[in-house]
Amino acid sequence: MGTTGSTPLRVGLVGYGLAGSAFHAPIIAALPQFELAVIVARGEDKIAAARARYPEALVIQSVDQLVGMGLDLAVIATPNQTHYELARQVIRAGINVVVDKPLATSSEQAAALVSQAEGAGVLICCYQNRRWDGDFLTVEQLIGQGRLGKVARFESRFERFRPSIKPGWKERPGPGSGILWDLGPHVIDQAIHLFGEPEEVYSEIRTVRPGAQVDDNDFIALIHPNGVTSHLSVSAIAGAPGPRFRVLGTRGAYLKDGLDPQEAALRAGGDPAAQSWGTEDEGLYGLLCKGDEQQVVPTLPGDYKQFYIRMAAAILGEGPVPVDPRTTISVLRIIENALRG
């Protein structure tokens, strides 16, 4: 196992679908702190793709085989409903674990995982990569600098136009399915990160598309202890998506359209180690608005690598995990409350 900053930490990646192949493997492989040593993949196409892109990694088909491989970290990037059992298995093996969002499909399961990890003396962390979106980092900076004054309302949208129902587990009824479990963890985590756990939750959970069996057009309002109200929207029927962020404060408002470029770059096979990684086109910069007065605000570069850089430091005893598991449990409680209405 890697035990010093000069020895790369050995990582086993469980799952090589979209999450594993786009959001985890390229980030891990781009960092000198890690060695992508093992990939668990199933299906001939995924096995072939993993071997082609990461020829130095051992590609296996069973999580059971991870035990005894001297891993410092396992990353669970599989369908939502499998997260709990796979994470339990890894924890029992004494391996630190990162789990793609959501950590589990209930807050009770998530709390159990955190307790089990503490008992086993290993670290557990949920992959909330959207904290390192450039637009969100910009929102965080503007609030921290006081440029918006006292924030009254935080609006965050993750809206798409996908009127056709695609085959797959996300569209089938069951634990962890539906758009709130898919995109909700991102917008809820960001709101809690900025303003704290809410005192009240209001929700509108809807299934709109013909033939849909899971929610696809949801709205959540959170009332935070400091008086800020977060309005959060996730949708698959947004033919005209609203602003990604609209933040209203006593000194002005921040308005931002579009999505952080990292997802598109990762899907296209981009290199997270590139110097220009995470930079946004100037034409997509947001605006600081004060009535008729508007000022362009350059978007800070996004950088998902920061999650894993901080995770490496935590494994080496040099800091906390990048996302507090207690916050992760709170996110799942809010989702549960929202679904109950």
N, C-alpha and C positions, 0 to 999 in steps of 0.2 A: 504493500500500500504506500501511496505517496504521503510522506510525513513532513516534508520541508517545502519551502517555497521554491526550491530549485528542482524538485522532483514532481513531474506532472501528476495530478490526481487522476486515478483510473476511473472512468465512467462507463457504466452499462446503461444503454438506452433501450427501454422497453416500449416497442411500438414504432412502426415506420410508415404510418399513414401521413396525413397532412401535418399534424402536430409534430410528430417525430422528425419527419424528413425536412420540414420547412422551418419550424419555430425552435427546434432544439438542436438537432445535429449540426447545422452550419454554425450556430453560435458557439457551441462547445468546441468544435474543430478549429475555430478561428482564434481560440485563446491559448496562450502558452501554459496557463495554469492547469490545463486538462489534457488528458489523452482519451480520445473516444475509442475505448478498448473493445467493447462488445456491443452488438446491436441485436436485439431480439425482434425478429420479423417473421411474419407468416404470409404464405402465398408466394408463388413463384415470381410474380412481377415485383413484389416488394423486396424479396430476398435478392433478386438480380440487381435492382436499383441500388440497394444498400451496398452491395459488394462493388458495384461499378464506381460509386462516388467515394466510398471509404474503403479502399482495398486493404488497408492496414488493420482494419477492425475485424474481429471475429464475428461472423454472423451466425446466430443460433436461432432455434425455434421455440425454446421453452425457458420460462423464467426460472425454473428449477435449476437450470444449468449455471445460473449466475453465482450460486453459492460456491465458495472456495476459489473464486477467480481473483481474489485480492482487490476487490473494488472498493473505492473510497466513496462512491456516489452512484446511486441508481436513479434514473429519471423515468417516471411513468407517463407515457404519452399515448394512452390507449383510450377507447371509448369511456365516457363518463361513468357508466354503471360498473366498470371493472376497477376503478381507481382504489376503492376501499380494500378489496381482497388482495390486490397486487401489492399495495403499499404495506399491508399487514405482513405479507410474505417476506418482503424485503426487510422490514423492521426486525422480524424474528431472526433473520440471517445476520443482524448486526450491521447493516449497511445504511449510511445516511441516504435520505431520499428527497427528491424533488418530485412533486406531483403536478401535472398540468391542471389548470383550473377546470372545473371546481375540484377542491381537494377530495370531496366525497359527495354523495347525493343526499346527504342529510347532515344537519349540524351535529346530531348525536354521533354519527359515524366519524365526523371530522374530529370531534372532541376525544373520541376513543383512540383515534390514530395518534393524536398529539400526546395523550397519556401513555400510550404504548411506546412511543418513541422516547419519551422521557425515562420510562422504566428501563428501556434497553440501552440508554446512554447514547442514542444517535440523534442526529438532527433531522427535522422534517420541515419542509417549506413548500408553499403553493406558488406555482409559476404565474404571477400576475405581471406579465411583461408590459402591459399597457401603462404601467407607471412610468415607463421609459419611452413613451411616445413623445416626439418633439413638441407637439401641440400641448399635451398635458404638462410637460416640463415648463412650457412657456406660461401656462395658466398659473402654475405653482409659483413661478418667479414673480409674475405680476402681482399676485396676492401678497407674497412675502415682502415685496418692495413697497407695498402700500399704494401702488399706482391706481388701483380701483377704489380705494377708500374702504369703507366698511362694506363687505359683501352681503347682499340681501338674498340674491337668488343665483344658484348655479344650475345651468341647463347643460345636459350632456346627452348626445344622441349617437346611437350606433344603428343607423337605418340603412336598409338595402332594398332593392326591388328584385325579388325572387318569387314571382307569382306562381311558377310551376313547382310542384312538389317533387323533390329529388328522392330517389331511393336511398335508404340508409337509416341508421339507428336514430339520428337526430329527429327524424320525422315520424318515428313510431312511438306510440304511447309507452311510457315506462319511466323508471327512475332516471333523472338526468336528461330527459328529452325535452324538446321545445326550445324556443328562442330565449326564454328567460334564463334557462340553465346554460345556454350557449354563450350569449353575449352579456347577460345581466351581471355576471361576476366582474366583468371589466368596469362597467360604469358605476356599479355599487362600490367596488373597492376604491376607485378613484375618489368618489365622494367622501367615503369614510376617511381616506388618507388625508384629505384636505380639511375636513370639518368635524371629524369624530363620529362615533356611533350615534344614530338618531334616537330621539325620544318617541317619535311617532312615524308610522309607515302607512301610506295610502296607496292603493294599487288599482289598476284597470288591466285585467288580463283577458285577452281576446283571441279567439280562433276565427279567422276571417276568410282565408282562401278556400275556395270550393274543394272539398275532398280532404282538407287538412284535418289531422287527428291530434295535433298538439298546438299550443299557443304560438302565435306568429306576429302579434301586434300588441305590445305591452307598454304601459306607462306606470312609473312608480314615483311617488313624492316622499321625500324624507325630510323631517323637521329635526334639525340638529340642535344641541344644547345652547350653542352660541347665537341662535336665532336665524341662521342661514337655512333656506329651503332649497333642497336639491330636486330638480325635475329631471327624471331620467327616462329615456325612451329607447326601446329596442324594437325593430320592426323588419319584417320581410316583405312589406307591401308599400314601401315608400318610393313611389315613382318619382317623387321630388323630395329628396332627403332634406331635412332642416339642417341648420348649422351644427357642426360637430360640437362646438362649445358656444354658449352665450352666457357670460358672467356679468351680472348687474351689481354695481357698487355705487356708493355715494359720490365718488369722484369720476365715475365713467364706467363704460361697459367694454368688454372684450368680445369680439365676434370672430369666429373662426370656422371656415368651411373646409370640406375635404377630409381625407384620412391620412394618417401618418404613412410615409412611403415605405417603411420597412417591410410590411407584409408583402406588398407587391414585389419588392426586390427579392425577398426570400423565396417567394413562389417561383420567380424567374431564374433562380439559381445564383443570385448575386452574392458577392463576397463580403461578409460583415467586417472583415479586417481592412477593407478599402478605406482610404483616407477620407473620402467623401461620404462615407456611410451615414445614413440617417438624415442627410441634409435635404431640405425641401426647396422646390422651385420657388423663386421670389414671387411669382405670380399668384402663389397660394398663401402668402403670408396673411395673417389676421389683422384686424383693425382694433385700435383703441378709440372708442367713440365717445364724444361729449356733445350730444346734440348734433348740430351741423358740422362740428369739427371732427375730423378723422385723422388718425395717425397710423401709418403702417408699422406693424410690430414684427420684426424678423422672428421666424420660428426657430427656437433652439434645436440643434441636431438631436434626433432621437437615437437611442443606443440600448438595444436589448442586451448587449454584452454586459452591461452594468449589473444585471441580475446575477449572472454567473460569476462575475468578478467578485461580487460580495459573498456569493455562496462559497467560493473557494476560500475566501478569507475566514468565513465562519468555520469551515471544516478544519482550518489550520489554527483555530482558536484566536483569531485576530479581530473578531467582531461578531455581531449578531447576524442571524439569517436575514436576507433582504426583505422578507415579508413576514411580519409577526403572525404566528399561527393563531393568536387570539383574534386578530382582525379577520382572518380567513373564516373562522367560526362565526363571527358576527355577520359576514357577508351571506353565509348560508342561512342563518336565522332570518335575515331580511327576505331572502328569496322564499323561504317557507312561509313567512307571514304574508308576503305578497300573493302567493298562490292560494292561500286560505281566504284572501280577500278581507 
